[in-house]
Each structure stands twice: as C-alpha cells, then as structure tokens.
Amino acid sequence: MTNRQDNLSKEFLTIVEAAKYLSISESALYKKTSNKEIPYYVPGGKKIYILKGDLDNWVLSGKVNPVSEINLETERYLSRNSKIQMSC
C-alpha cells in the first residue's frame, strides 16, 4: 500500500499527513489549528492529530453556491415574504 493510500485509510492524521491530504503547507495547517478553524487533538500535550472526518467537514463547510442556486433561494425568500405581507 502506498503512503497516500495508507493516509486515506487512517482515521487520525498527523499534521504532515493532514497537510498532504488537504494539499496545503504544514505551516498553513498549523495556522488553521492555532486559529481554531479546524478541530484537533493533542493527547499528552505534544503532537497534534486531526480526525480525517473533521478535515472533510472543514472542506465541505467552504461551499460556494453557484449564482443559479442563489437566485433560486432569493426567489423562494421573496415569494414567502410577499405571501406573509399580503396576509397582513
């Protein structure tokens, strides 16, 4: 099994492994942990471990909606609010 495949099968990753998993630098990942942007664990108070699922959730939390989805949400919002105002 290659190192990349091994990282994919692990539940907890080190900073080095997590940075490779996210394709970012280790220093960028350290900054995100120090800013509490990504949850992490420090058993014994020394080495940082990150749950792979937390990395996936962090990536998914940065979703940028396409204009078509934003327009649809806007139309739904305006439609709901116009019905509420008409009933008053």
C-alpha positions in Angstrom: 0.0 0.0 0.0 1.4 3.4 -0.9 1.7 6.2 1.7 -1.2 8.1 0.1 -3.4 5.1 0.3 -2.3 4.5 3.9 -3.3 8.0 4.8 -6.8 7.5 3.2 -7.4 4.5 5.4 -6.4 6.2 8.7 -8.9 7.8 10.9 -6.5 10.2 12.6 -3.7 12.1 10.7 -0.6 13.9 11.9 0.0 17.5 10.7 2.2 16.3 7.9 -0.3 13.7 6.7 -3.2 16.1 7.1 -1.4 18.8 5.1 -0.7 16.4 2.3 -4.4 15.2 2.5 -5.5 18.8 2.0 -2.7 19.7 -0.4 -1.7 22.7 1.7 1.5 23.5 3.5 2.1 22.4 7.1 2.5 26.0 8.2 -0.9 26.8 6.7 -2.4 23.9 8.6 -0.7 24.9 11.8 -2.2 28.4 11.4 -5.6 27.0 10.9 -5.3 24.9 14.1 -4.0 27.8 16.1 -6.9 30.0 14.9 -9.2 27.1 15.9 -10.6 26.8 12.3 -10.0 23.1 12.3 -10.6 20.8 15.3 -7.6 18.9 16.5 -6.4 16.6 19.3 -3.3 16.8 21.5 -3.1 13.6 23.5 -0.3 14.0 26.0 0.0 17.7 25.2 2.6 17.4 22.4 1.8 16.0 19.0 -1.3 17.3 17.1 -3.7 14.8 15.5 -6.6 15.6 13.3 -9.6 13.5 12.6 -9.9 12.9 8.8 -13.7 13.4 9.0 -13.1 16.9 10.6 -10.9 17.8 7.6 -13.6 16.6 5.2 -16.2 18.7 7.1 -14.0 21.7 7.0 -13.6 21.4 3.3 -17.4 20.9 2.8 -18.1 24.0 5.0 -16.5 26.2 2.5 -19.0 25.6 -0.3 -19.7 28.5 -2.6 -23.1 28.3 -4.1 -23.5 29.0 -7.8 -25.4 32.0 -9.0 -28.3 29.8 -10.1 -28.8 28.4 -6.6 -28.5 31.9 -5.0 -31.2 33.2 -7.4 -33.5 30.2 -6.6 -33.1 30.9 -2.9 -33.8 34.6 -3.4 -36.9 33.8 -5.4 -38.2 31.4 -2.6 -37.4 34.0 0.1 -39.2 36.8 -1.8 -42.2 34.5 -2.6 -42.5 33.5 1.1 -42.3 37.1 2.3 -44.7 38.5 -0.2 -47.3 35.9 0.9 -46.8 36.9 4.5 -47.1 40.7 3.8 -50.3 40.1 1.7 -51.9 38.2 4.5 -51.3 41.1 7.0 
